[in-house]
């Protein structure tokens, strides 16, 4: 509660005691500034027209906070449409898809013969083009066959996970699924050997029963969790750069969400379908999920 100044005696201004967020929101913890809440911002009429008429390669997604503004832009470049992030009007980073030679000439010429190590899926580069973070995939023997089988068996796998989520809900009261994926320090190439992990992305889904023995996963939360000192001590620009991956995992709030999906494989919480991503899955209760906030 806040009391009015002396020039307005008898008036008392009450703060909100209860609220429910209905709009797209997110928060970011900037060094020296603390946690700041962001709300999906206003999109101009011109940008809306561009997104409706060219949804594949044009998108502008603003988020507004009390002190800072973050805007995600899909840039329309020659033969590519990468996502970039702007902090207070200045570009701080962009998502770079792995090029044909980023994983070595051998993998470029004949990827089927590469049966070990990691390959780069995407890189997060700053405004100067220097790669700061990267998301990798670990290879195994006969990995092209595994990719084909995982794609063919994905409907059956989703059904099995739905049944398992219903079992977790009914028998253990642990319907919150936590999918963890590592993120590594950049720049990285296959010649560098073992990558250095700095943190992990966590995707939370809540399984809600809708039929007998079946539960539907509902996206609940996605966040970044540092696991090393280097992953914890990030600059303001690095925080905004990592946020673009979280937004792509959740889905950009644009008129056509199917055209604004991530251009790389994202974890689904299915071990067979998520092979090589280094993901791990745990199940927790609602109380445990709230304690991790």
C-alpha positions as CSV (number, residue, x, y, z in Angstrom):
1,X,0.0,0.0,0.0
2,X,1.2,3.5,-0.8
3,X,0.0,6.6,1.0
4,X,-0.7,9.7,-1.1
5,X,1.6,12.8,-0.7
6,X,0.7,15.6,1.7
7,X,-1.0,17.7,-1.0
8,X,-3.7,15.0,-1.3
9,X,-4.8,14.1,2.2
10,X,-7.2,11.3,2.8
11,X,-6.3,9.5,-0.4
12,X,-4.7,6.1,-0.4
13,X,-3.4,4.3,-3.5
14,X,-3.7,0.5,-3.3
15,X,-1.3,-1.8,-5.2
16,X,-2.5,-4.9,-7.0
17,X,-3.1,-7.7,-4.6
18,X,-3.9,-10.4,-7.2
19,X,-3.4,-10.8,-11.0
20,X,-3.4,-13.4,-13.8
21,X,-1.2,-12.9,-16.8
22,X,-3.3,-13.5,-20.0
23,X,-0.7,-12.1,-22.5
24,X,2.7,-13.4,-23.7
25,X,5.2,-12.5,-21.0
26,X,8.8,-13.3,-20.1
27,X,11.4,-12.1,-17.6
28,X,15.2,-11.6,-17.9
29,X,17.8,-11.0,-15.2
30,X,20.3,-8.4,-16.4
31,X,23.6,-7.9,-14.5
32,X,23.4,-4.9,-12.2
33,X,19.7,-4.4,-12.9
34,X,18.0,-7.5,-11.5
35,X,14.9,-9.2,-12.8
36,X,12.7,-7.4,-15.3
37,X,9.3,-8.5,-16.6
38,X,8.5,-8.1,-20.3
39,X,5.1,-8.0,-22.0
40,X,4.4,-8.7,-25.6
41,X,4.7,-5.2,-27.2
42,X,2.8,-3.3,-29.8
43,X,3.4,-4.2,-33.5
44,X,3.0,-1.4,-36.0
45,X,0.4,-1.7,-38.8
46,X,3.1,-1.8,-41.4
47,X,4.9,-4.7,-39.7
48,X,1.6,-6.6,-39.3
49,X,0.9,-6.3,-43.1
50,X,4.4,-7.6,-43.9
51,X,3.9,-10.6,-41.5
52,X,0.5,-11.4,-43.0
53,X,1.5,-11.2,-46.6
54,X,5.0,-12.7,-46.2
55,X,4.9,-14.9,-43.1
56,X,7.8,-17.1,-44.1
57,X,10.6,-14.5,-44.1
58,X,9.2,-11.5,-42.3
59,X,8.5,-11.2,-38.6
60,X,8.8,-8.5,-35.9
61,X,8.1,-9.5,-32.3
62,X,8.6,-6.8,-29.7
63,X,8.6,-7.2,-25.9
64,X,8.4,-4.2,-23.6
65,X,9.7,-3.9,-20.1
66,X,9.9,-1.0,-17.6
67,X,13.5,-0.1,-18.5
68,X,14.4,-2.1,-21.6
69,X,12.9,-3.3,-24.9
70,X,13.7,-6.5,-26.7
71,X,12.6,-7.1,-30.3
72,X,13.0,-10.3,-32.3
73,X,13.3,-9.8,-36.1
74,X,13.3,-12.3,-38.9
75,X,15.7,-10.8,-41.4
76,X,15.0,-11.4,-45.1
77,X,18.5,-12.1,-46.6
78,X,19.6,-13.8,-49.8
79,X,18.7,-17.6,-49.5
80,X,18.3,-17.3,-45.7
81,X,16.0,-15.8,-43.1
82,X,17.8,-15.8,-39.8
83,X,16.3,-14.6,-36.5
84,X,18.1,-11.7,-34.8
85,X,17.5,-9.9,-31.5
86,X,17.6,-6.2,-30.7
87,X,18.1,-4.7,-27.3
88,X,16.8,-1.1,-27.0
89,X,17.0,-0.8,-30.8
90,X,20.6,-2.2,-31.2
91,X,21.2,-5.7,-32.7
92,X,22.9,-7.9,-30.1
93,X,22.9,-11.2,-31.8
94,X,21.4,-13.6,-34.3
95,X,20.8,-17.3,-34.9
96,X,23.2,-18.8,-37.4
97,X,22.4,-22.1,-39.0
98,X,25.3,-24.5,-39.5
99,X,26.9,-24.0,-42.9
100,X,28.0,-26.8,-45.2
101,X,31.6,-26.7,-44.0
102,X,31.1,-25.7,-40.4
103,X,31.3,-29.4,-39.4
104,X,34.3,-30.2,-41.5
105,X,34.9,-31.2,-45.1
106,X,34.5,-34.9,-44.4
107,X,31.0,-34.4,-42.9
108,X,30.1,-32.1,-45.8
109,X,31.2,-34.6,-48.5
110,X,29.9,-37.8,-46.9
111,X,28.1,-37.4,-43.5
112,X,27.0,-41.0,-43.4
113,X,30.7,-42.0,-42.7
114,X,30.9,-39.8,-39.7
115,X,29.9,-42.0,-36.8
116,X,31.2,-40.2,-33.7
117,X,31.7,-36.8,-32.1
118,X,29.4,-33.8,-32.2
119,X,28.0,-31.7,-35.1
120,X,26.8,-28.1,-34.9
121,X,23.1,-27.4,-35.4
122,X,23.0,-23.7,-34.7
123,X,25.3,-21.0,-33.4
124,X,24.4,-17.8,-31.5
125,X,26.6,-14.9,-32.7
126,X,26.9,-11.4,-31.5
127,X,26.5,-8.2,-33.5
128,X,30.0,-8.6,-34.9
129,X,29.4,-12.2,-36.1
130,X,31.5,-13.8,-33.4
131,X,29.9,-17.0,-32.2
132,X,29.3,-17.0,-28.4
133,X,27.1,-20.1,-27.9
134,X,26.2,-23.2,-29.9
135,X,23.7,-26.1,-29.8
136,X,25.2,-29.4,-30.8
137,X,24.1,-32.9,-31.7
138,X,26.1,-36.1,-30.9
139,X,26.5,-38.7,-33.6
140,X,26.4,-42.4,-33.3
141,X,27.0,-45.4,-35.6
142,X,24.4,-45.5,-38.4
143,X,22.9,-42.2,-37.3
144,X,21.1,-41.6,-40.7
145,X,19.2,-44.8,-40.1
146,X,18.4,-43.7,-36.6
147,X,17.1,-40.4,-37.9
148,X,14.8,-42.1,-40.3
149,X,13.5,-44.6,-37.8
150,X,12.8,-41.8,-35.2
151,X,10.8,-39.8,-37.7
152,X,8.8,-42.9,-38.8
153,X,8.1,-44.0,-35.2
154,X,7.3,-40.5,-33.8
155,X,3.5,-40.9,-33.8
156,X,3.8,-44.2,-31.9
157,X,6.3,-42.5,-29.5
158,X,4.0,-39.6,-28.9
159,X,1.2,-42.1,-28.0
160,X,3.5,-43.9,-25.6
161,X,4.6,-40.7,-23.9
162,X,0.9,-39.6,-23.6
163,X,0.1,-42.9,-21.9
164,X,3.1,-42.6,-19.6
165,X,2.2,-39.0,-18.7
166,X,-1.3,-40.2,-17.8
167,X,0.2,-42.8,-15.5
168,X,2.5,-40.2,-13.9
169,X,-0.6,-38.0,-13.3
170,X,-2.9,-40.7,-11.8
171,X,-0.4,-42.8,-9.9
172,X,2.4,-40.5,-8.8
173,X,0.9,-37.0,-9.0
174,X,4.0,-35.9,-10.9
175,X,2.5,-34.6,-14.1
176,X,5.2,-32.0,-14.8
177,X,7.7,-33.1,-17.4
178,X,11.1,-31.4,-17.4
179,X,13.2,-31.7,-20.6
180,X,16.8,-30.6,-20.2
181,X,19.1,-29.8,-23.2
182,X,22.7,-28.6,-22.9
183,X,24.1,-25.5,-24.5
184,X,27.8,-25.1,-25.2
185,X,30.4,-22.4,-25.4
186,X,31.3,-21.0,-28.8
187,X,33.0,-20.8,-31.1
188,X,33.3,-24.5,-31.6
189,X,34.3,-26.8,-34.5
190,X,34.7,-30.6,-34.7
191,X,38.5,-30.2,-34.6
192,X,38.2,-28.6,-31.1
193,X,37.2,-32.0,-29.6
194,X,34.9,-32.2,-26.6
195,X,32.6,-29.1,-26.3
196,X,32.4,-27.0,-23.1
197,X,29.0,-26.9,-21.5
198,X,28.0,-23.6,-19.9
199,X,24.3,-24.2,-19.2
200,X,21.1,-25.9,-20.2
201,X,17.6,-25.1,-21.5
202,X,14.7,-26.5,-19.6
203,X,11.3,-27.1,-21.2
204,X,8.4,-27.8,-18.8
205,X,5.2,-29.5,-20.0
206,X,2.2,-30.4,-18.0
207,X,0.3,-33.5,-18.9
208,X,-3.5,-33.2,-18.5
209,X,-5.7,-36.4,-19.0
210,X,-8.3,-36.0,-21.7
211,X,-9.1,-39.7,-22.5
212,X,-8.8,-42.9,-20.6
213,X,-5.1,-43.7,-20.3
214,X,-4.1,-40.7,-22.4
215,X,-2.8,-37.2,-21.4
216,X,-2.2,-34.2,-23.5
217,X,1.1,-32.2,-22.9
218,X,0.5,-28.5,-22.4
219,X,3.6,-26.1,-22.7
220,X,4.1,-24.6,-19.3
221,X,7.5,-22.9,-19.1
222,X,10.9,-22.7,-20.9
223,X,14.0,-21.2,-19.2
224,X,17.8,-21.1,-19.2
225,X,19.7,-22.5,-16.2
226,X,23.5,-21.9,-15.9
227,X,25.6,-24.8,-14.8
228,X,29.1,-23.2,-14.7
229,X,30.5,-19.9,-13.5
230,X,31.0,-18.7,-17.1
231,X,27.4,-19.5,-17.9
232,X,26.3,-17.5,-14.9
233,X,28.3,-14.3,-15.5
234,X,26.8,-13.1,-18.7
235,X,26.5,-9.6,-20.1
236,X,23.3,-7.9,-20.9
237,X,23.7,-8.6,-24.6
238,X,24.3,-12.4,-23.9
239,X,21.1,-12.6,-21.9
240,X,19.1,-11.1,-24.8
241,X,20.9,-13.4,-27.2
242,X,19.9,-16.6,-25.3
243,X,16.4,-15.4,-25.0
244,X,15.8,-15.8,-28.8
245,X,16.3,-19.6,-28.5
246,X,13.7,-19.8,-25.7
247,X,11.3,-17.8,-27.8
248,X,11.8,-20.2,-30.7
249,X,11.3,-23.2,-28.4
250,X,8.0,-21.7,-27.1
251,X,6.9,-20.4,-30.5
252,X,7.0,-16.8,-31.6
253,X,3.7,-14.9,-31.1
254,X,3.1,-14.0,-34.7
255,X,0.0,-14.3,-36.9
256,X,1.2,-17.5,-38.5
257,X,3.1,-19.5,-35.9
258,X,3.7,-22.4,-38.2
259,X,5.9,-20.2,-40.4
260,X,7.8,-18.9,-37.4
261,X,8.9,-22.2,-36.0
262,X,12.5,-23.1,-35.3
263,X,14.6,-24.1,-38.3
264,X,16.4,-26.8,-36.3
265,X,15.5,-29.8,-34.3
266,X,13.9,-29.0,-30.9
267,X,13.6,-31.5,-28.0
268,X,10.2,-33.2,-27.6
269,X,10.8,-35.3,-24.5
270,X,10.9,-38.6,-26.4
271,X,14.2,-40.4,-25.9
272,X,14.1,-42.2,-29.3
273,X,13.1,-39.0,-31.2
274,X,15.6,-36.8,-29.3
275,X,18.6,-38.9,-29.8
276,X,21.9,-37.0,-30.1
277,X,20.5,-33.8,-28.4
278,X,21.9,-34.8,-25.0
279,X,18.5,-34.3,-23.4
280,X,17.3,-35.8,-20.1
281,X,13.7,-36.1,-18.8
282,X,12.5,-35.9,-15.2
283,X,9.0,-35.8,-13.8
284,X,8.0,-33.6,-10.8
285,X,4.9,-32.6,-8.9
286,X,3.4,-29.1,-9.1
287,X,4.8,-28.2,-5.7
288,X,8.3,-29.2,-6.8
289,X,8.0,-27.3,-10.0
290,X,7.0,-24.1,-8.0
291,X,10.0,-24.5,-5.7
292,X,12.3,-24.4,-8.7
293,X,11.0,-21.0,-9.8
